[in-house]
Amino acid sequence: MKQRGFTLIELMIVIAIIGILVTVVMPSYRHYVLESQREGTMTKLLQVVQLQERFYQNNVTYTADMAALGFTINATGQWEVNFNGIATYGIEIFTCDDDTIYPDLPDIRQCFIVAATPMTGVADEDSFMGLFAADNRGRKVLDFDKSVIRDWSGNDLTNADCPECIANRVNY
């Protein structure tokens, strides 16, 4: 009589192959998840910029209050961006130093920077868990570990390209 089934050796080989595949696939999957979170956060930043422009049209000034734009904020004044129920980034608004940028205009807020800072994640394992920012001048920057500021395409920016980005680094 012939027995049907798998031997213990065959089962162990299959489990070892599955383990190797999981080891190879998991970093790629993690990278994909982080990339999608980054893209989602960038989209949300641009939505905040659009709402700021609408606010400016109605009030002739920008606001530094996310609640004034209709967002639910946490205790630190940030709008939390959630992915799969986990707060990943906190988005907030900073106003620029108007005297430096527009010295001849009256004291109204003419400049803002919307910044998204990571709330979760380990910076060493994730090169994408850095700060994202956009402003009313159309600049979109990335600032990882406050060493190099880049545009969203990955090009390095100098102080001349974005002086407000360097000056407002202390805010975020």
C-alpha positions in Angstrom: 0.0 0.0 0.0 1.4 3.4 -1.1 1.1 6.3 1.3 0.4 9.7 0.0 1.6 13.0 1.5 4.8 15.0 2.0 7.8 14.0 4.0 9.2 16.1 6.8 12.2 17.1 4.6 10.0 18.3 1.8 7.9 20.4 4.2 11.0 22.0 5.7 12.4 22.8 2.3 9.1 24.5 1.4 9.1 26.5 4.6 12.7 27.6 4.1 11.8 28.8 0.5 8.9 30.8 1.9 11.1 32.3 4.6 13.7 33.4 2.0 10.9 34.9 -0.2 9.5 36.8 2.7 12.9 38.2 3.6 13.4 39.4 0.1 9.9 40.9 -0.4 9.4 42.7 2.9 11.8 45.5 2.4 10.3 46.2 -1.0 6.8 46.2 0.5 7.9 48.6 3.3 9.5 50.9 0.7 6.2 50.9 -1.3 4.1 51.7 1.8 6.4 54.6 2.8 6.4 55.9 -0.7 2.6 55.9 -0.9 2.5 57.7 2.5 4.9 60.3 1.2 2.9 60.9 -1.9 -0.3 61.1 0.1 1.2 63.7 2.4 2.5 65.8 -0.5 -1.1 65.8 -1.9 -2.5 66.9 1.5 0.1 69.7 1.7 -1.0 71.0 -1.6 -4.7 70.9 -0.4 -3.7 73.1 2.6 -1.9 75.5 0.2 -5.1 75.8 -1.9 -7.2 76.4 1.2 -4.8 79.1 2.4 -5.1 80.9 -1.0 -8.9 80.8 -0.7 -8.6 82.2 2.9 -6.4 85.0 1.6 -8.9 85.9 -1.1 -11.6 86.3 1.6 -9.5 87.9 4.4 -6.6 89.6 2.7 -4.2 87.8 5.0 -3.0 84.2 5.6 -3.7 82.3 8.7 -1.3 80.3 10.9 -4.3 78.3 12.4 -5.2 75.0 10.7 -8.6 75.2 12.5 -9.4 78.4 10.6 -9.1 76.4 7.4 -11.5 73.8 8.7 -9.1 71.1 9.9 -9.4 69.2 13.2 -6.2 69.8 15.0 -4.5 68.0 17.9 -3.1 69.5 21.1 0.0 70.8 19.4 -2.0 72.6 16.7 -1.2 70.0 14.0 -3.6 68.3 11.6 -2.7 64.6 11.8 -2.4 62.7 8.5 -3.4 59.1 9.2 -2.5 56.0 7.1 -4.2 52.8 8.1 -5.3 54.4 11.4 -1.8 55.5 12.4 -0.9 59.2 12.7 2.1 59.4 10.4 2.6 63.1 9.7 1.5 66.3 11.5 0.8 69.3 9.2 1.0 72.8 10.5 1.3 76.4 9.1 4.1 78.9 9.8 4.1 82.5 8.8 7.2 84.1 7.4 9.0 87.1 8.6 7.2 89.7 6.5 9.6 92.5 7.2 12.4 90.5 5.5 10.3 89.4 2.5 8.0 92.4 2.0 9.6 95.3 3.8 7.4 98.0 2.2 4.0 96.4 2.8 1.7 96.9 5.8 1.7 94.4 8.7 -0.4 91.6 7.2 0.6 88.0 6.7 1.8 87.8 3.1 3.8 84.6 3.4 3.3 81.1 4.8 5.0 77.8 4.8 3.0 74.6 5.3 5.1 71.9 6.8 4.5 68.2 7.4 6.7 66.6 10.1 6.9 62.8 10.8 5.0 61.6 13.9 5.9 57.9 13.6 8.6 55.8 12.0 12.3 55.4 12.6 14.5 57.9 10.7 17.4 55.4 10.3 15.2 52.8 8.5 13.3 55.2 6.4 14.9 57.8 4.2 11.4 59.1 3.3 10.5 60.1 6.9 11.6 63.6 6.6 9.9 67.0 6.6 7.9 68.2 3.6 7.0 71.8 3.1 5.3 74.0 0.5 4.8 77.8 0.5 2.7 80.4 -1.3 5.5 81.1 -3.7 5.2 77.6 -5.3 8.3 76.2 -3.6 8.0 72.6 -2.5 10.9 71.3 -0.4 12.1 68.2 1.4 14.3 68.6 4.5 15.7 65.3 5.9 17.6 65.5 9.1 18.1 69.3 8.5 21.2 68.7 6.5 20.1 69.2 2.9 17.1 71.0 1.5 15.8 69.6 -1.8 12.9 70.3 -4.0 10.2 67.6 -4.5 12.1 66.4 -7.6 15.2 65.7 -5.6 17.4 68.7 -6.6 19.5 70.4 -3.9 18.5 73.9 -3.1 20.9 76.6 -1.9 20.3 79.5 0.4 19.8 81.7 -2.7 17.1 79.3 -4.0 15.0 79.3 -0.9 16.2 81.8 1.9 12.9 81.4 3.8 13.3 77.7 3.9 16.7 78.1 5.7 15.4 80.9 7.9 12.3 79.0 9.0 14.1 75.7 9.7 14.0 76.6 13.4 10.2 76.5 13.3 9.9 72.9 12.2 
